[in-house]
């Protein structure tokens, strides 16, 4: 059986509503408009069999999940009220995310911690290919990896 890979992309602080306050409900893949999200999304679409967004407010969401409107929640600031790690672990169970052979996590250390905790006790091969890189270098590496996947040079 071929190996299956899930890529988890961090949400972004730049959302469609900051540029267009009247945008209304928007699907997640289009709601996050920052460069890091766009690069990570492209990487996920090229590398993964499936991809999800890790939203600090909603947890693991599908790219087609409809976000009702603007929000400012981050794992970096506990006072912003991010989703708790028990709920993320429950989502992994409920959504059967541990049935993937590999899970590639993108994003900074807060996202890595959330993903590691959510998948604790599962058999999934967790990978963080750009961990520890400054954001600029991580974006370059993700962009290169996506381009190589598209051209078959990877």
N, C-alpha and C positions, 0 to 999 in steps of 0.2 A: 504494500500500500504506500502511495507517495506521502512524503512528509508534508504536513500542513503548517503554515506559519501565519500567526496573527501579529499585526503590528499595532502598537498602541501609541497614538499621537497625543501630545499634550494640547489642551485647549490654548487659547491665546488671550492676552489682555486686550488686544485690538479686535474690536467686534464691529460688525456692519453698522450698528446703531450710533457709534461715535462719528461716523462719516454721514450717516443718513438716519437721523432720529425717528423718522416716520416709517422706517422699513417694516415694522411689524414682525409677526412670527416668521422665522427664517430657519431653513434646514441647517444643521450644524456644519456640514461641509462648506457652506457658503457664508455662515455667520462669522467665522473667525477669519479676519482679513490681514493679519500681520504677516510679514515675510517669513519668520520662523515657522508659523503654521503652514504656510503655502509650500515651503521646501519640504517639511516633514510629511505633508499630505502626498506630495508627488513621490517621495521615497516610499511611503506606505503603499501607494497604488502600484508601484513598479515591483516592489520586493515581496509584499505579502499576498497570501491567498484571500485574506480578509483584513480589514482594518477598523479600528474603533478609535474614538476620541476619549481621552480621560479628562472629563470636566470636573473642576474642583467643586462645582455645585451639584451636578447630576450624577457623577460617577462615570462608569463605562457606558458610552452612548454610541449608537450607530451614526454613520455620516448623514443618514436621512432623518435622524431624530429632529423634531421641530422644537427649536428654542423659542419660548413665547415672547421674549424681549430681553432688554439689556440686564446684565448683572455684573457685579464686581466681587467675585469670590476667588481666593487664591490659597493654595497650600502653604504659601510663604508667610501668610498672615493668619494666625489662628482666629483673631478677632473678626475676620471676614466670614467666619462660619463655614469652612470647607466640609464636605461630606466626610463622615467618620470612616475609619479604616475597617471597622466591623461590617459596615454596609457594603463597602467595596468587596470584601471577602464573600459576603452573601451574594453579591451580583456575579462574582466568578462562578459560584455554585449554580445559581438560578439560570444563568445564561450559558452554562456548560463551556466556559472559556478554557477550562483545564483540559478539554479534549483535543486541543491543538498540540502538535508535537513541540513547537517552539513558539515563544512569545518574545517579540522584539520590542523593548520599551525605549521610547525616545523622551527627551526632555531632561531637565536638571535634576539635582539630587532629591528635591521634594517629590517629584513624580516617580523617580526610581524607588524611593522608600515606599510610596503608596502602592506601586505595582508589586514590589517584593513582598510586602505585607499581605496584599490581597491574594497572592498566589501561594502563600506559605502553606506547606503541607501537601502541595500537589506535585505531580511528576513532571510538570512542564519544564522544558529547557528554557530558562529565562536568559535573554541576551540584551545587553546594553552596549551596542557597538560604539557609541560616541561618548560614553560616560567619562567624565573628567576633563573633557575638552572645553575650552572657552566657547561661548555660543557661536562666535564667528567661524571658528574652526569646525565645530560640529555641523553647522549649516553647509560649509564647503564640502565636508566629507559626505553628508547625506545627499547633496546635489550630485556629486561625482558618482556615488553608488547608484543613484537612480538613473543617471545617464548611461552608466555601464550596463545596467540591467536592460535598458531599452535597446542599446546597440548590440547587446550580447557579448560585451567585453568583460563581463563580471565573472 
